[in-house]
């Protein structure tokens, strides 16, 4: 049975973790005027109630990509309470593919085109990073040098081999300007979607390793090892390359 754990990291920052074999993390940020939940875990309920125990402020929710392990039943609790639920709607077919839904037509507010969430004293920039899914995004607190990445850059390993993942060169081209922009934040701390997948906290160096690994694959300087797993009820075959802090860059050699 999966269990919900809530940990206060800073005065305004909380980690919501679904403790299971596939531990998943979401993050709750409380500003002066509003609060924001980033992702909604996989199968546990009670997220809204726990959030309400922390703050009476209005709450918005961002689903940073449309995978079922980050958009669980708790999302409906927030919606029923009148909270805004934001997601890049290009990921709605991804959610459907993963057996989530159906959702009413107006369930999600379109995230594409929104540049930031102003919580009052805390501003989070929306950083689009299509690749892992078409609508993947990250959220950046520039003042505190925090990047909430969900699965956009992985959590040690990254999955780019899924049927809806974009070609590797598209992900590389999208990641380059993001990495260049973040160079000014050498002490950046990354809060990812599955922190227990990596033995070490993720940093700007890790982000550089993700980009470097993609470049190695695309330039044919390195090739991953063959892997085969069952994903749902179907076998999935792909290549996986380990490089520096990248524990596995998983990709489809037919989608470079």
C-alpha positions in Angstrom: 0.0 0.0 0.0 1.4 3.4 -1.0 1.6 6.0 1.7 1.6 9.8 1.5 4.5 11.6 3.4 4.8 15.3 3.8 8.1 16.9 4.7 8.7 20.6 5.3 12.0 21.6 3.6 11.9 25.3 4.1 9.4 27.8 5.6 7.6 28.0 2.2 8.5 24.7 0.6 7.1 21.2 1.3 7.8 17.8 -0.4 4.8 15.5 -0.9 6.1 12.0 -1.4 4.3 8.9 -2.4 6.3 6.2 -0.6 6.2 3.0 -2.7 8.5 0.8 -4.9 8.4 3.7 -7.4 8.7 6.7 -5.0 7.2 9.8 -6.6 7.7 13.4 -5.4 5.5 16.5 -5.7 6.2 19.9 -4.3 4.1 22.5 -2.5 5.2 26.1 -2.5 3.5 28.7 -0.3 3.8 32.4 -1.2 2.4 35.5 0.5 -0.8 35.5 -1.6 -1.2 32.1 -3.2 0.2 28.5 -3.1 1.2 26.2 -5.9 1.3 22.4 -6.0 3.6 20.9 -8.6 2.4 17.5 -9.7 -0.1 15.3 -7.9 1.6 11.9 -7.3 0.3 8.5 -8.5 -2.3 6.8 -6.5 -2.6 8.3 -3.0 -5.4 10.5 -2.0 -5.6 13.3 0.6 -3.3 15.8 -1.1 -5.7 18.7 -0.9 -6.5 18.0 2.8 -2.8 18.0 3.6 -2.3 21.2 1.6 -5.1 22.8 3.5 -3.5 21.9 6.8 -0.5 24.0 5.7 -2.2 27.1 4.3 -5.6 28.7 3.8 -4.4 30.6 0.7 -5.8 29.9 -2.8 -4.1 27.0 -4.4 -3.2 26.3 -8.1 -1.8 23.0 -9.4 0.6 22.5 -12.2 0.9 19.1 -13.8 4.4 19.3 -15.2 3.9 16.5 -17.7 1.0 14.1 -18.5 2.2 10.8 -17.0 -0.1 8.9 -14.7 2.5 8.7 -11.8 2.3 12.5 -11.5 -1.4 13.0 -12.1 -3.1 10.7 -9.6 -6.6 10.9 -8.0 -5.6 13.8 -5.8 -5.9 16.0 -8.8 -9.7 15.7 -8.6 -9.7 16.8 -5.0 -8.1 20.1 -6.0 -10.5 20.5 -8.9 -13.6 19.9 -6.7 -12.3 22.5 -4.3 -12.2 25.1 -7.1 -8.4 25.1 -7.6 -7.0 25.9 -11.1 -5.4 22.8 -12.7 -2.8 23.7 -15.3 -1.1 21.5 -17.8 0.2 21.8 -21.4 -2.8 20.3 -23.2 -0.5 18.6 -25.7 -0.1 16.0 -22.9 -3.8 15.2 -22.6 -3.5 12.3 -25.2 -0.5 11.1 -23.2 -2.7 10.9 -20.0 -5.4 9.0 -22.0 -2.8 6.6 -23.3 -1.7 5.9 -19.7 -5.3 5.1 -18.7 -6.0 8.4 -16.8 -9.3 10.1 -17.3 -11.5 10.7 -19.1 -11.3 14.3 -18.0 -14.0 16.9 -18.8 -13.1 19.3 -21.6 -12.5 22.2 -19.2 -10.7 20.2 -16.5 -7.2 21.5 -17.4 -6.3 25.2 -18.0 -3.9 25.5 -20.8 -0.4 26.0 -19.5 1.3 26.6 -22.8 2.0 30.4 -23.1 1.9 31.1 -19.4 5.2 32.6 -18.4 5.1 32.6 -14.6 3.1 32.0 -11.4 3.4 34.9 -9.0 2.6 33.6 -5.5 3.5 36.8 -3.7 7.2 37.2 -2.7 7.8 34.0 -4.7 7.7 33.9 -8.5 8.1 30.7 -10.5 9.0 31.0 -14.2 7.5 28.3 -16.5 10.3 26.7 -18.5 9.0 24.6 -21.4 11.1 21.6 -22.2 9.4 19.3 -24.7 11.1 15.9 -25.0 10.2 13.4 -22.4 6.6 14.3 -23.3 5.4 16.9 -25.8 4.2 19.2 -23.0 6.9 18.8 -20.3 7.7 21.9 -18.3 9.9 22.9 -15.4 9.4 25.7 -12.9 12.2 28.0 -11.8 12.4 30.1 -8.7 15.2 32.4 -9.8 15.5 34.2 -6.4 16.1 31.0 -4.5 17.9 29.2 -7.3 15.5 26.2 -7.3 14.4 24.3 -10.3 11.4 22.0 -10.1 12.0 19.6 -13.0 9.5 16.8 -12.5 10.7 14.2 -15.2 11.7 16.7 -17.9 15.4 15.9 -17.3 15.0 12.7 -15.5 16.0 11.9 -11.9 19.4 10.2 -12.6 18.1 8.2 -15.5 15.8 9.7 -18.1 13.2 8.1 -20.3 13.2 9.3 -23.9 12.3 6.0 -25.5 8.5 6.2 -25.0 6.2 6.3 -28.0 5.2 9.9 -27.3 8.7 11.1 -26.5 10.0 13.6 -29.1 13.1 12.8 -31.2 16.3 13.1 -29.3 17.6 16.0 -31.4 14.5 18.0 -30.6 15.0 17.5 -26.9 18.7 18.5 -27.2 17.8 21.6 -29.1 15.2 22.6 -26.5 17.5 21.9 -23.6 20.5 23.9 -24.9 19.1 27.4 -24.3 17.7 26.4 -20.9 21.1 25.2 -19.8 22.7 28.4 -21.1 20.2 30.5 -19.2 20.8 28.6 -16.0 24.6 29.1 -16.1 24.2 32.2 -14.0 22.9 30.0 -11.1 25.9 27.8 -10.3 24.4 26.9 -6.9 21.2 25.7 -8.5 19.3 23.0 -6.7 17.1 20.7 -8.7 13.9 19.1 -7.2 13.0 16.2 -9.5 10.1 13.9 -9.7 11.8 10.7 -8.4 14.6 11.9 -6.1 15.3 8.4 -4.8 16.4 7.2 -8.2 19.7 9.1 -7.8 22.1 8.5 -5.0 23.1 12.2 -5.1 21.2 15.5 -5.2 20.8 16.9 -8.7 22.6 20.1 -9.6 23.5 22.3 -12.6 26.3 19.8 -13.3 23.8 17.0 -13.7 21.8 19.2 -16.2 25.1 19.6 -18.2 25.6 15.8 -18.1 22.1 15.3 -19.6 22.9 17.6 -22.5 26.4 16.1 -23.0 25.0 12.6 -23.1 22.4 13.6 -25.7 25.2 15.1 -27.8 27.3 12.0 -27.5 24.5 9.8 -28.8 23.5 12.2 -31.6 27.2 12.5 -32.8 27.5 8.7 -32.8 30.4 8.9 -30.3 28.7 6.7 -27.8 26.0 4.0 -28.2 23.8 2.7 -25.3 23.4 -0.9 -24.3 20.3 -2.8 -25.3 17.6 -3.0 -22.6 14.3 -4.7 -22.5 11.5 -4.2 -20.0 7.8 -4.8 -19.7 5.9 -1.5 -19.7 2.3 -2.1 -18.9 1.6 -5.4 -20.6 3.9 -4.9 -23.5 7.7 -5.4 -24.0 9.7 -2.3 -24.5 13.2 -2.5 -26.2 15.5 0.5 -26.2 19.1 1.6 -25.7 20.5 3.1 -22.5 23.7 5.0 -22.0 25.4 5.7 -18.7 27.6 8.8 -18.7 29.0 10.7 -15.7 26.0 11.4 -13.3 23.6 10.1 -15.9 22.6 6.7 -14.6 20.9 5.8 -17.8 19.9 7.9 -20.9 17.2 5.7 -22.3 16.3 6.3 -26.0 14.9 4.8 -29.2 17.6 4.6 -31.8 14.9 5.0 -34.5 14.0 8.5 -33.0 17.3 10.4 -33.1 
